[in-house]
Amino acid sequence: MEDKQWLMNQLEKLFEESRDYKQKALLQATKELLQEQEKRREQLQGELDGTLWSPGNWNK
């Protein structure tokens, strides 16, 4: 989690320093991609936790 925050900070810093529209667009898209990946990771973790703790699956 700490690495993700560091990366997001670096992307934000580069975004603020950039004067090139295409570079800014790429940096913004990269930040959004990382946020979406984190959201999906959390959703999958919750799904896995729910599956592992489902009483219906304990007898299998």
Phi and psi restraints in degrees (range 20) as a CNS / XPLOR table:
assign (resid 1 and name C) (resid 2 and name N)
       (resid 2 and name CA) (resid 2 and name C) 1.0 -66.2 20.0 2
assign (resid 2 and name N) (resid 2 and name CA)
       (resid 2 and name C) (resid 3 and name N) 1.0 -38.5 20.0 2
assign (resid 2 and name C) (resid 3 and name N)
       (resid 3 and name CA) (resid 3 and name C) 1.0 -64.4 20.0 2
assign (resid 3 and name N) (resid 3 and name CA)
       (resid 3 and name C) (resid 4 and name N) 1.0 -39.5 20.0 2
assign (resid 3 and name C) (resid 4 and name N)
       (resid 4 and name CA) (resid 4 and name C) 1.0 -62.8 20.0 2
assign (resid 4 and name N) (resid 4 and name CA)
       (resid 4 and name C) (resid 5 and name N) 1.0 -43.2 20.0 2
assign (resid 4 and name C) (resid 5 and name N)
       (resid 5 and name CA) (resid 5 and name C) 1.0 -65.0 20.0 2
assign (resid 5 and name N) (resid 5 and name CA)
       (resid 5 and name C) (resid 6 and name N) 1.0 -40.8 20.0 2
assign (resid 5 and name C) (resid 6 and name N)
       (resid 6 and name CA) (resid 6 and name C) 1.0 -61.1 20.0 2
assign (resid 6 and name N) (resid 6 and name CA)
       (resid 6 and name C) (resid 7 and name N) 1.0 -45.8 20.0 2
assign (resid 6 and name C) (resid 7 and name N)
       (resid 7 and name CA) (resid 7 and name C) 1.0 -62.5 20.0 2
assign (resid 7 and name N) (resid 7 and name CA)
       (resid 7 and name C) (resid 8 and name N) 1.0 -43.1 20.0 2
assign (resid 7 and name C) (resid 8 and name N)
       (resid 8 and name CA) (resid 8 and name C) 1.0 -62.6 20.0 2
assign (resid 8 and name N) (resid 8 and name CA)
       (resid 8 and name C) (resid 9 and name N) 1.0 -40.2 20.0 2
assign (resid 8 and name C) (resid 9 and name N)
       (resid 9 and name CA) (resid 9 and name C) 1.0 -63.2 20.0 2
assign (resid 9 and name N) (resid 9 and name CA)
       (resid 9 and name C) (resid 10 and name N) 1.0 -41.9 20.0 2
assign (resid 9 and name C) (resid 10 and name N)
       (resid 10 and name CA) (resid 10 and name C) 1.0 -65.1 20.0 2
assign (resid 10 and name N) (resid 10 and name CA)
       (resid 10 and name C) (resid 11 and name N) 1.0 -42.4 20.0 2
assign (resid 10 and name C) (resid 11 and name N)
       (resid 11 and name CA) (resid 11 and name C) 1.0 -63.3 20.0 2
assign (resid 11 and name N) (resid 11 and name CA)
       (resid 11 and name C) (resid 12 and name N) 1.0 -40.4 20.0 2
assign (resid 11 and name C) (resid 12 and name N)
       (resid 12 and name CA) (resid 12 and name C) 1.0 -64.7 20.0 2
assign (resid 12 and name N) (resid 12 and name CA)
       (resid 12 and name C) (resid 13 and name N) 1.0 -41.9 20.0 2
assign (resid 12 and name C) (resid 13 and name N)
       (resid 13 and name CA) (resid 13 and name C) 1.0 -62.4 20.0 2
assign (resid 13 and name N) (resid 13 and name CA)
       (resid 13 and name C) (resid 14 and name N) 1.0 -45.9 20.0 2
assign (resid 13 and name C) (resid 14 and name N)
       (resid 14 and name CA) (resid 14 and name C) 1.0 -63.6 20.0 2
assign (resid 14 and name N) (resid 14 and name CA)
       (resid 14 and name C) (resid 15 and name N) 1.0 -38.7 20.0 2
assign (resid 14 and name C) (resid 15 and name N)
       (resid 15 and name CA) (resid 15 and name C) 1.0 -61.0 20.0 2
assign (resid 15 and name N) (resid 15 and name CA)
       (resid 15 and name C) (resid 16 and name N) 1.0 -45.7 20.0 2
assign (resid 15 and name C) (resid 16 and name N)
       (resid 16 and name CA) (resid 16 and name C) 1.0 -66.9 20.0 2
assign (resid 16 and name N) (resid 16 and name CA)
       (resid 16 and name C) (resid 17 and name N) 1.0 -33.4 20.0 2
assign (resid 16 and name C) (resid 17 and name N)
       (resid 17 and name CA) (resid 17 and name C) 1.0 -81.8 20.0 2
assign (resid 17 and name N) (resid 17 and name CA)
       (resid 17 and name C) (resid 18 and name N) 1.0 -22.3 20.0 2
assign (resid 17 and name C) (resid 18 and name N)
       (resid 18 and name CA) (resid 18 and name C) 1.0 -73.2 20.0 2
assign (resid 18 and name N) (resid 18 and name CA)
       (resid 18 and name C) (resid 19 and name N) 1.0 143.9 20.0 2
assign (resid 18 and name C) (resid 19 and name N)
       (resid 19 and name CA) (resid 19 and name C) 1.0 -113.7 20.0 2
assign (resid 19 and name N) (resid 19 and name CA)
       (resid 19 and name C) (resid 20 and name N) 1.0 -6.3 20.0 2
assign (resid 19 and name C) (resid 20 and name N)
       (resid 20 and name CA) (resid 20 and name C) 1.0 -91.5 20.0 2
assign (resid 20 and name N) (resid 20 and name CA)
       (resid 20 and name C) (resid 21 and name N) 1.0 125.2 20.0 2
assign (resid 20 and name C) (resid 21 and name N)
       (resid 21 and name CA) (resid 21 and name C) 1.0 -60.1 20.0 2
assign (resid 21 and name N) (resid 21 and name CA)
       (resid 21 and name C) (resid 22 and name N) 1.0 -45.1 20.0 2
assign (resid 21 and name C) (resid 22 and name N)
       (resid 22 and name CA) (resid 22 and name C) 1.0 -64.0 20.0 2
assign (resid 22 and name N) (resid 22 and name CA)
       (resid 22 and name C) (resid 23 and name N) 1.0 -39.7 20.0 2
assign (resid 22 and name C) (resid 23 and name N)
       (resid 23 and name CA) (resid 23 and name C) 1.0 -66.5 20.0 2
assign (resid 23 and name N) (resid 23 and name CA)
       (resid 23 and name C) (resid 24 and name N) 1.0 -42.3 20.0 2
assign (resid 23 and name C) (resid 24 and name N)
       (resid 24 and name CA) (resid 24 and name C) 1.0 -62.7 20.0 2
assign (resid 24 and name N) (resid 24 and name CA)
       (resid 24 and name C) (resid 25 and name N) 1.0 -40.3 20.0 2
assign (resid 24 and name C) (resid 25 and name N)
       (resid 25 and name CA) (resid 25 and name C) 1.0 -63.7 20.0 2
assign (resid 25 and name N) (resid 25 and name CA)
       (resid 25 and name C) (resid 26 and name N) 1.0 -41.9 20.0 2
assign (resid 25 and name C) (resid 26 and name N)
       (resid 26 and name CA) (resid 26 and name C) 1.0 -64.3 20.0 2
assign (resid 26 and name N) (resid 26 and name CA)
       (resid 26 and name C) (resid 27 and name N) 1.0 -44.6 20.0 2
assign (resid 26 and name C) (resid 27 and name N)
       (resid 27 and name CA) (resid 27 and name C) 1.0 -63.1 20.0 2
assign (resid 27 and name N) (resid 27 and name CA)
       (resid 27 and name C) (resid 28 and name N) 1.0 -41.8 20.0 2
assign (resid 27 and name C) (resid 28 and name N)
       (resid 28 and name CA) (resid 28 and name C) 1.0 -64.6 20.0 2
assign (resid 28 and name N) (resid 28 and name CA)
       (resid 28 and name C) (resid 29 and name N) 1.0 -43.3 20.0 2
assign (resid 28 and name C) (resid 29 and name N)
       (resid 29 and name CA) (resid 29 and name C) 1.0 -64.0 20.0 2
assign (resid 29 and name N) (resid 29 and name CA)
       (resid 29 and name C) (resid 30 and name N) 1.0 -36.7 20.0 2
assign (resid 29 and name C) (resid 30 and name N)
       (resid 30 and name CA) (resid 30 and name C) 1.0 -64.7 20.0 2
assign (resid 30 and name N) (resid 30 and name CA)
       (resid 30 and name C) (resid 31 and name N) 1.0 -42.9 20.0 2
assign (resid 30 and name C) (resid 31 and name N)
       (resid 31 and name CA) (resid 31 and name C) 1.0 -61.5 20.0 2
assign (resid 31 and name N) (resid 31 and name CA)
       (resid 31 and name C) (resid 32 and name N) 1.0 -43.9 20.0 2
assign (resid 31 and name C) (resid 32 and name N)
       (resid 32 and name CA) (resid 32 and name C) 1.0 -65.0 20.0 2
assign (resid 32 and name N) (resid 32 and name CA)
       (resid 32 and name C) (resid 33 and name N) 1.0 -38.7 20.0 2
assign (resid 32 and name C) (resid 33 and name N)
       (resid 33 and name CA) (resid 33 and name C) 1.0 -62.7 20.0 2
assign (resid 33 and name N) (resid 33 and name CA)
       (resid 33 and name C) (resid 34 and name N) 1.0 -44.5 20.0 2
assign (resid 33 and name C) (resid 34 and name N)
       (resid 34 and name CA) (resid 34 and name C) 1.0 -62.7 20.0 2
assign (resid 34 and name N) (resid 34 and name CA)
       (resid 34 and name C) (resid 35 and name N) 1.0 -39.4 20.0 2
assign (resid 34 and name C) (resid 35 and name N)
       (resid 35 and name CA) (resid 35 and name C) 1.0 -65.8 20.0 2
assign (resid 35 and name N) (resid 35 and name CA)
       (resid 35 and name C) (resid 36 and name N) 1.0 -40.9 20.0 2
assign (resid 35 and name C) (resid 36 and name N)
       (resid 36 and name CA) (resid 36 and name C) 1.0 -66.1 20.0 2
assign (resid 36 and name N) (resid 36 and name CA)
       (resid 36 and name C) (resid 37 and name N) 1.0 -40.8 20.0 2
assign (resid 36 and name C) (resid 37 and name N)
       (resid 37 and name CA) (resid 37 and name C) 1.0 -62.8 20.0 2
assign (resid 37 and name N) (resid 37 and name CA)
       (resid 37 and name C) (resid 38 and name N) 1.0 -40.9 20.0 2
assign (resid 37 and name C) (resid 38 and name N)
       (resid 38 and name CA) (resid 38 and name C) 1.0 -64.3 20.0 2
assign (resid 38 and name N) (resid 38 and name CA)
       (resid 38 and name C) (resid 39 and name N) 1.0 -42.0 20.0 2
assign (resid 38 and name C) (resid 39 and name N)
       (resid 39 and name CA) (resid 39 and name C) 1.0 -60.9 20.0 2
assign (resid 39 and name N) (resid 39 and name CA)
       (resid 39 and name C) (resid 40 and name N) 1.0 -45.8 20.0 2
assign (resid 39 and name C) (resid 40 and name N)
       (resid 40 and name CA) (resid 40 and name C) 1.0 -66.5 20.0 2
assign (resid 40 and name N) (resid 40 and name CA)
       (resid 40 and name C) (resid 41 and name N) 1.0 -37.6 20.0 2
assign (resid 40 and name C) (resid 41 and name N)
       (resid 41 and name CA) (resid 41 and name C) 1.0 -61.5 20.0 2
assign (resid 41 and name N) (resid 41 and name CA)
       (resid 41 and name C) (resid 42 and name N) 1.0 -43.6 20.0 2
assign (resid 41 and name C) (resid 42 and name N)
       (resid 42 and name CA) (resid 42 and name C) 1.0 -64.7 20.0 2
assign (resid 42 and name N) (resid 42 and name CA)
       (resid 42 and name C) (resid 43 and name N) 1.0 -39.9 20.0 2
assign (resid 42 and name C) (resid 43 and name N)
       (resid 43 and name CA) (resid 43 and name C) 1.0 -64.4 20.0 2
assign (resid 43 and name N) (resid 43 and name CA)
       (resid 43 and name C) (resid 44 and name N) 1.0 -44.0 20.0 2
assign (resid 43 and name C) (resid 44 and name N)
       (resid 44 and name CA) (resid 44 and name C) 1.0 -66.3 20.0 2
assign (resid 44 and name N) (resid 44 and name CA)
       (resid 44 and name C) (resid 45 and name N) 1.0 -36.5 20.0 2
assign (resid 44 and name C) (resid 45 and name N)
       (resid 45 and name CA) (resid 45 and name C) 1.0 -63.2 20.0 2
assign (resid 45 and name N) (resid 45 and name CA)
       (resid 45 and name C) (resid 46 and name N) 1.0 -42.8 20.0 2
assign (resid 45 and name C) (resid 46 and name N)
       (resid 46 and name CA) (resid 46 and name C) 1.0 -63.8 20.0 2
assign (resid 46 and name N) (resid 46 and name CA)
       (resid 46 and name C) (resid 47 and name N) 1.0 -39.9 20.0 2
assign (resid 46 and name C) (resid 47 and name N)
       (resid 47 and name CA) (resid 47 and name C) 1.0 -64.5 20.0 2
assign (resid 47 and name N) (resid 47 and name CA)
       (resid 47 and name C) (resid 48 and name N) 1.0 -43.1 20.0 2
assign (resid 47 and name C) (resid 48 and name N)
       (resid 48 and name CA) (resid 48 and name C) 1.0 -63.3 20.0 2
assign (resid 48 and name N) (resid 48 and name CA)
       (resid 48 and name C) (resid 49 and name N) 1.0 -45.8 20.0 2
assign (resid 48 and name C) (resid 49 and name N)
       (resid 49 and name CA) (resid 49 and name C) 1.0 -59.5 20.0 2
assign (resid 49 and name N) (resid 49 and name CA)
       (resid 49 and name C) (resid 50 and name N) 1.0 -43.2 20.0 2
assign (resid 49 and name C) (resid 50 and name N)
       (resid 50 and name CA) (resid 50 and name C) 1.0 -63.7 20.0 2
assign (resid 50 and name N) (resid 50 and name CA)
       (resid 50 and name C) (resid 51 and name N) 1.0 -39.4 20.0 2
assign (resid 50 and name C) (resid 51 and name N)
       (resid 51 and name CA) (resid 51 and name C) 1.0 -68.1 20.0 2
assign (resid 51 and name N) (resid 51 and name CA)
       (resid 51 and name C) (resid 52 and name N) 1.0 -43.1 20.0 2
assign (resid 51 and name C) (resid 52 and name N)
       (resid 52 and name CA) (resid 52 and name C) 1.0 -67.4 20.0 2
assign (resid 52 and name N) (resid 52 and name CA)
       (resid 52 and name C) (resid 53 and name N) 1.0 -31.2 20.0 2
assign (resid 52 and name C) (resid 53 and name N)
       (resid 53 and name CA) (resid 53 and name C) 1.0 -99.5 20.0 2
assign (resid 53 and name N) (resid 53 and name CA)
       (resid 53 and name C) (resid 54 and name N) 1.0 10.8 20.0 2
assign (resid 53 and name C) (resid 54 and name N)
       (resid 54 and name CA) (resid 54 and name C) 1.0 -76.3 20.0 2
assign (resid 54 and name N) (resid 54 and name CA)
       (resid 54 and name C) (resid 55 and name N) 1.0 118.9 20.0 2
assign (resid 54 and name C) (resid 55 and name N)
       (resid 55 and name CA) (resid 55 and name C) 1.0 -57.3 20.0 2
assign (resid 55 and name N) (resid 55 and name CA)
       (resid 55 and name C) (resid 56 and name N) 1.0 -28.2 20.0 2
assign (resid 55 and name C) (resid 56 and name N)
       (resid 56 and name CA) (resid 56 and name C) 1.0 -64.9 20.0 2
assign (resid 56 and name N) (resid 56 and name CA)
       (resid 56 and name C) (resid 57 and name N) 1.0 -23.3 20.0 2
assign (resid 56 and name C) (resid 57 and name N)
       (resid 57 and name CA) (resid 57 and name C) 1.0 -95.3 20.0 2
assign (resid 57 and name N) (resid 57 and name CA)
       (resid 57 and name C) (resid 58 and name N) 1.0 -3.6 20.0 2
assign (resid 57 and name C) (resid 58 and name N)
       (resid 58 and name CA) (resid 58 and name C) 1.0 -71.3 20.0 2
assign (resid 58 and name N) (resid 58 and name CA)
       (resid 58 and name C) (resid 59 and name N) 1.0 -27.7 20.0 2
assign (resid 58 and name C) (resid 59 and name N)
       (resid 59 and name CA) (resid 59 and name C) 1.0 -88.7 20.0 2
assign (resid 59 and name N) (resid 59 and name CA)
       (resid 59 and name C) (resid 60 and name N) 1.0 -0.8 20.0 2
